[in-house]
C-alpha cells in the first residue's frame, strides 16, 4: 500500500470534516469546516498535512506555531486523525514525521501536543513515537 503525505488543499475539506466527525467525534458543520480550513491554509503559522491512499485522504495532522514567554519557539499539534480502517499502518507516524520535519526546518525547539485523558491508545502511540509527558491539565472554556 502506497501512502502519500502531502500538504492539505482546500479540496480536502470534506475528507477533513469526515475524519473530524467519525474519528474525533467533533460535531462542526461541513461548511464551517471548509471556511476554517481556508483561513488556516492561508496562515504562515500553521501547516496541515494529509495522508492519501488510492486518491483518498485517510488521515491528517494540523500543527501551529507555539510561542509563549517562558519557553523557546515550538510547534503545537492541534489535531491528528487517521481513519480507523487504516490504523496500525504507519500513517500516524508518517504524519507526525512531516510535522517534525517542518519544525526542524523552521528552527523550532520541539513539538508539543495535548491528548484527552481517556485516549489511552493515543497516549501509547505518542510514547512509541518518542513523545513524553507527565503534566495533567483541565481544559477550561468560556463560550460566547
C-alpha positions in Angstrom: 0.0 0.0 0.0 1.4 3.3 -1.1 0.9 6.2 1.4 1.5 9.7 0.2 1.9 12.6 2.7 1.3 16.0 1.2 0.2 19.5 2.2 -3.5 19.9 2.6 -5.6 21.6 -0.1 -9.0 23.3 0.2 -10.4 20.4 -1.9 -9.6 18.1 1.1 -12.2 19.9 3.3 -14.9 17.2 3.0 -12.4 14.5 4.0 -11.2 16.5 7.0 -14.8 17.1 8.0 -15.5 13.4 7.7 -12.4 12.4 9.8 -13.3 15.0 12.4 -16.9 13.7 12.7 -16.2 9.9 12.5 -12.8 9.6 14.2 -12.7 12.5 16.6 -16.4 13.0 17.4 -16.5 16.7 16.6 -19.9 18.0 15.5 -18.8 21.0 13.5 -20.7 21.8 10.2 -19.1 20.9 6.9 -19.4 24.5 5.5 -17.8 25.9 8.7 -15.0 23.3 8.4 -14.3 24.5 4.9 -14.3 28.2 5.9 -11.9 27.4 8.8 -9.7 25.3 6.6 -9.4 28.1 4.0 -8.3 30.5 6.8 -5.8 28.1 8.2 -4.3 27.2 4.8 -3.7 31.0 4.3 -1.7 31.3 7.5 2.0 31.1 7.6 1.9 29.9 11.3 0.0 26.7 10.5 0.6 23.6 8.5 -1.8 20.8 7.6 -0.6 17.6 6.1 -2.9 14.8 4.8 -2.2 11.1 4.2 -3.5 9.8 0.9 -4.1 6.2 -0.2 -5.5 5.5 -3.6 -6.5 9.1 -4.0 -8.4 9.1 -0.7 -7.5 11.2 2.3 -7.3 8.7 5.2 -5.7 11.0 7.8 -4.5 14.4 8.6 -2.4 16.4 11.1 -2.6 20.1 11.9 0.2 21.9 13.6 0.7 25.5 14.5 3.4 27.8 15.9 3.6 27.7 19.7 5.1 30.7 21.3 5.0 31.6 24.9 7.1 33.9 27.0 8.5 31.1 29.2 9.8 28.7 26.5 11.6 28.7 23.1 9.6 28.5 19.9 7.9 25.2 19.3 5.2 23.7 17.2 1.8 22.6 18.6 -0.1 19.7 17.2 -3.7 20.8 17.2 -5.3 17.7 15.7 -4.3 14.3 14.3 -6.8 11.8 12.9 -6.5 8.6 11.0 -9.4 6.6 9.6 -9.9 3.6 11.9 -9.8 1.3 8.9 -6.2 2.4 8.2 -4.7 2.4 11.7 -1.5 0.5 12.6 -0.2 1.0 9.1 2.3 3.8 9.9 0.1 6.6 8.8 0.0 8.5 12.1 3.8 8.1 12.4 4.3 9.5 8.9 2.0 12.5 9.7 4.0 13.2 12.9 7.2 12.9 10.9 6.0 15.5 8.4 5.3 18.0 11.2 8.7 17.1 12.9 10.5 17.9 9.6 8.6 21.2 9.4 9.5 22.0 13.0 13.2 21.3 12.4 13.3 23.2 9.1 11.8 26.3 10.8 14.1 26.2 13.8 11.6 25.0 16.3 13.0 23.8 19.7 10.4 20.9 19.8 6.8 19.9 19.4 4.0 19.8 22.0 0.6 18.2 21.9 -2.3 17.7 24.2 -4.3 14.5 24.3 -7.5 13.7 26.1 -7.1 11.9 29.4 -9.2 8.9 28.3 -7.4 8.4 25.0 -5.0 5.7 26.3 -4.3 4.1 22.9 -3.3 7.6 21.6 -1.0 8.1 24.6 0.7 4.8 23.9 1.1 5.7 20.2 2.7 9.1 21.1 5.1 7.4 23.6 6.1 4.9 20.9 6.9 7.8 18.6 9.2 9.4 21.2 6.9 11.8 22.9 6.8 12.0 26.6 4.8 13.9 29.2 3.7 13.9 32.8 1.7 17.1 33.1 -2.0 16.8 33.5 -4.4 19.7 32.9 -8.0 20.6 32.9 -9.3 22.3 29.8 -11.4 25.3 30.7 -13.6 27.1 28.1 -15.9 30.1 28.1 -18.2 30.1 25.1 -19.9 33.2 23.6 
